[in-house]
Amino acid sequence: MTVDMSQFYEVFFDEAEELLAEAEHLLLGIDVESPDVEQLNAIFRAAHSIKGGAATFGFMDMTEITHVLENLLDKIRKNEMALTTEHVDAFLAAKDVIKMQVDGHRHGSDVNAEQVSDVAMMLKSLSEGKAAVAAEPVVVAASAEAAPAATPAATAAAEVAKTALTITAEEKAKGMTLYDVGLPTVTEKDLANLKDELALLGDVEVYQRSENVHAVLIKTDSSADDIVSICSFIVDADALVIQVAGDAASEPAATPAEAATAAALVEAAPAAEAGYGFFDNDPIIKTETKADDGRVQVAEEMGYGLFASNGEEQQEEGYGFFAPFKPHPDAPKAQMIGDDNAAAAMAKAKAEAVATPAEAAPKEERRQQGRRETDKPAAAQSAESTSIRVGIEKVDQLINLVGELVITQAMIEQRVNALDPVDNEALINSVSQLTRNTRDLQESVMSIRMMPMDFVFSRFPRMVRDLAGKLGKKVEFVTSGATTELDKSLIERIVDPLTHLVRNSVDHGIEKPEVRREMGKPESGTLTLSAAHKGGSIVIEVTDDGGGLNRDRILAKAASNGLPVNESMTDNEVFSLIFAPGFSTAEVVTDVSGRGVGMDVVKRNITSMGGHIEIRSALGYGTTISISLPLTLAILDGMSVSLGKSVYVVPLNLIVETLQPRAEDLKTVTGEGLMVHVRGEYLPIIALHALFNHPTQITTPTDGVLLILEADGKKSALFVDRLVGQQQVVIKSLETNFKRIPGVSGATIMGDGSVALILDVPAIIQMGQTTNYVTGGMAFSNQNYLTSQNTINA
Amino acid sequence: MAKTILTVDDSGSLRQMVAFSLKAAGYDVVQAVDGQDGLNKAKEKTVDLVLTDQNMPVMDGLTLITNLRTLASYQRVPILMLTTESSDEMKAKGKAAGANGWLVKPFDPKRLIEVVQKVIGA
């Protein structure tokens, strides 16, 4: 039977990436002083699973590095080695390398071999650094030759005596074993590679048995299976002859059982099993044949062997049954291994001894360090069994269809509402039921595209950690609201701007520890990334407790850049200056330097998502950059307003209030045009009909309605005829269906089937300013205004 | 009637590979994502063979085996560990928990089928 493994590759890649992300998350949250055993286990499990998958699917480069990683992690989780920050750094570096390898296999991207070997070396040296046991020079014998019959121990001893690698009783007690690995004929290069690979497991020495015949002595606490799996990258695993090299010099006579086992293994070695076994004395799987001499008989099948409970199972390579095993009548006869209860007891005792340290380690309350999470992402563990992967285009199609349905439903509702409520009571009830169902359906469908902000947030702990390390700063990174959901397309587009903001905060916001100390702040700065729902929007904030923005310096810089500034500008307006293109350059004073680099790009990105950005800052206390985004790009909570015979939709989240002005509140300001006095502020009035050159009967603000709009920290009053009503509208792109129109962000189909344009509020405020500026407020004043329309009371 | 095999592994790719191979060989396959899931599924339907990973979240393979062996219906059902940990300790623990054998990962699908056929027949 052949199985095309490639069909599982994608699943494996996805899985590996998820595991890597999870491992990174855990690593960043780990408390080096007193690591949580559960966390270590989970990290170990991730490395372990990736290794297993990589080996199964033949990605050997990944197997190698995960193997080294796993070994080191295993030592740490078993308390054989204390976790240090170097370990965490190395693990993170290994994560990057494995990710690179995954990408390499998946997308054919470049894999930096040097980086891979560097990380492997680093892990290896860490692994050896504290675990290597200094060997005492003791003469060792190995039952070395791969001859069909067991070689007399003395001969082997004589051969191996030439080598320096030995094992002491003490090391043996620690679970170390000295293996003698007979190799097939290999090239020198392969031999060198093999030595390097095996060195990952423990101390290695290569010696020559005869011309072209080499063997390797390896002292390790890994099993023979591990040796085989390592060797199999380079040589044919079946050709390996692995034996336990005893310390025959001190204990010349191996126990009869050992000798027998060794002998049997030697016999069987060329057909060595690589992969499974059954346990002896098993009441469920009964063997029909029983070894009569306590010797090992190894199956002729490739890769499995029956396994006596004598602790020598590692001799088989790969699988085993706990015998006596009764093969199924249809199955080929299986073999079994002689029993050895004493050894079994020993093996069991050893197993228990090894198991305890990790399990017994007290579970300390995880000290929250590095990353504090106020709300954990939903358990991803079981997500796999309860989720399905669907192409995004299917979801988009579904959303479009629901959008159409919502429009149709609105049409029906409108028509029905025109009917006599008494005669059509049943129909009206049904339609209101339909309205409710449609709304629920819409919400459900929209939620498919929603993803938790954690998808974005999860990349930052690592970035902040690395960046802070590079800059010599101490930064505590805190997130909150990571479960807040946002439309997938927005999630993807928010990554870059947020990265920029977070980087800026670490780089330019948070001060160096010594500066902070002088200012009486804690040495470690805090960077908070939060997400929360606010009305129909999601608000994402990047807050640092760093130096804050210096208003005076920004003003000075803006003035020197030729931007129109004056001292009476509000803080908000001043801070918004850093979003001006090219505002900040290298020569800008340090406390704001960099904040402007690319800030115009950040702002443009946010604006194109239908969101807005604002800055709050206090000099010496820190800065908060607040991004507000619509929950989704597909649906908008809008206020429909009428202008002449048309209806326009204004995004509800940008409307501060609506009012009908009194004549005495309207003032003309030279150079600014007509202003309205609202709650102590004078706001410029933008006449939509003038802006769009749209005919209407209502041209006096006191006859119509003013919508107070706020975007980008600027407020304006939009003058329209009437308010029509508040409703959810499905956004249709005007650009893809028609062309881009300044001041219009899209279109929608209203309940009556007519098309309404959705206003692009930030653009309108901008346009209103320019218009007023250029015409000097002429829209309402004498010529333009009076010639075509009525007078207004200015 | 096709024999049913329960395969328990937290790694989706491996589980799918195992399930695919077993199905191709004519077995019915029940999949479980961890020990607890495996135990629940084993209770729902008594299977003919259990293949379980060791290292899993929620409940590991050894615990699953121990738990299965406390069930009357699982006294005589063969259980094999599919594991990358092939140390003596692990095997001793596996045996003590009540496993009947082991198969070391990585393995070739052919090998898997061969072992399975040995235990429960084609």
Interface residues (C-beta under 8 A of the other chain):
Chain A: M1 T2 V3 M5 Q7 F8 Y9 V11 F12 E15 A42 F44 R45 H48 S49 K51 G52 G53 A55 T56 F57 T63 S222 S223 D225 D226 S229 A274 G275 Y276 G277 F278 F279 D282 P283 I284 I285 E301 M302 G303 Y304 F307 S309 G311 E313 Q314 E317 G318 Y319 G320 F321 F322 F325 P327 H328 P329 D330 A331 P332 A334 A344 A347 K348 K350 A351 V354 A355 Q381 S382 E384 S385
Chain B: D10 S11 G12 S13 L14 Q16 M17 F20 S21 A24 A25 V33 D34 D37 N55 M56 P57 V58 Q75 R76 V77 P78 L80 T84 S86 S87 D88 E89 M90 K91 A92 K93 G94 K95 A96 A99 N100 G101 W102 L103 V104 K105 P106 F107 D108 P109 K110 R111 I113 E114 V115 Q117 K118 V119 I120 G121 A122
